[in-house]
Amino acid sequence: MSALRRALDDAAIPRGRAVLAVLTGTAALGSAVGLAAVAAWLIARAAGMPSPAELAVAAVVVRFFGIGRGLFRYLERLASHETALRGVVSLRVRVYERLAQAPAARVLPLSRGEVMARLGADIEAVGDAVVRGLVPVAVAVTVSSIAVGISLFLVPLAGAILAACLLVAGLGTAGLTLRSARAAARAAVTADARVTERALAAVEGAAEHRVWATSHASHEALAAAETDAAAAHEAAARPAALGAAVQTLSAGAALVGSIAVAVTQAQGGSIGPTTAAVVALLPLAAFEAVGAVPAAVTQLFRSSEAARRIEELAPVIEAPPSTPHKAPQSVVIEAHDLSAAWPGMTPTRAVDLTVAPGEVVAVVGQSGIGKTTLLATIAGALAPASGTVTVAGETSSDRHLGTSVAMTPEDAHLFGTTVMENLRVARGDVSPSEAIAALDVVGLSSWLTTFPAGLDTELGSGGGTVSGGERRRLLLARALLAPQPAHLIDEPGEHLDAAGRDALRAVLERLRAEGRSVVIVTHDLALVDAADRTVSLDA
């Protein structure tokens, strides 16, 4: 639960709002307890033919509790959901901040589906810990205490029986379901994340699946993930069902015991018939509070597992961040006997390369041979499998990425915002004139004039509203605007026609003229004439 505690601290949930949610929830269930007690008194008292005024007062109180139960429940929902949603927003901001500071090697191996699952469903599960976990437990403790206090005041023995049964129903069910709830919650969170990952992979890779005739396999994988998720949720429901059974038995025992004590003492003359009726019916309302405990325990374990997954993605940074690396005006990239590989992969062929300011070096090789992996190693996002790589005389590391070195991956993201803001990803202070000049270099100035909003034209998320060639040119324009003295570009000629390749050559010439050190990787040998030297990863 320590991961959940840290996540809730990061969520910065306002204590005042949380207390308000507990108070309104207590008022809602307290109204149910009061309604049962007053109704029992009214039924028993009415048998004695009291005055109409006395009955009228009791009827008003019953009506108050009846209306108050629904009203306070509504207010509790408002307070608890607002508290949780504010916390989710704060937690998501903090996780994004940590991701921005995290080493690139931690984030790059993750699929988009896994990142979405952890930043989406897992963070929302932490919010559910408030609405479905902490608030119900706090309300159950408060209302149970009130009910026991009333019963102890009226008939101490009946109050002791009610307290014992409530403890069994609350703590007992939590203890019985502890191990199974933890395992079931972990399985449910993991299964839900797998559904998200495979669903996103199926949607984003739809075109590739059609080309390679793997759509059926992708759908089967998604269906299998959904089946596993359903089974995990069914397993997660078993602890709650076991707890409900124990609670039903405890409630029955409390009811029978309270009735027996109330009848015995009423017959002995120790209490009146109205008090006996109140004591007898009070357990029915009191156990409504603890009914949410098994589900709350399961939710807390589920939220704890989600918090652990979030922490794996973006761990808490205990030490203050180091002094930012200051980028030099120009850099030399040098690699000696450099071989690259992700964990579990076969390393690439060892190569040597040197890229001086104003030079463009192309790394070529067949698809799948490891060109992108080598590029990530040069950028410092991945440790070399063997050999060394330096940037400006220093061993390349993730602190160079974004300061001395910029990288444009093949699948670099276009955001669902304006053309201008997509270009400002490279540099936040890009002016409209600089943006238009960059678009002119890549041959998109005429394309931009077709939109009435110009630079304020909205693009779909991921570049879905532009063609593959237009998307690639926008990424090249972003590379032109980046301030880093070294730039690494993955498959810059992808989806480009003849005019687009001319634009690519113009971009490389501009980068060369600005004294940038540029490395491009490509499997298209028709582009090697744009480079000063070529390094091959082929055997």
Helices and strands as residue ranges (DSSP letters): H 2-11, H 15-46, H 52-101, H 104-107, H 112-117, I 118-122, H 123-128, I 129-134, H 135-154, H 156-167, I 168-172, H 173-176, H 178-204, H 206-212, H 215-267, H 273-290, H 293-313, E 333-339, E 351-355, E 360-364, H 371-379, E 386-391, E 394-395, E 405-408, H 419-423, H 432-441, H 445-449, G 454-456, G 461-463, H 468-481, E 486-490, H 498-513, E 517-522, G 525-530, E 533-536
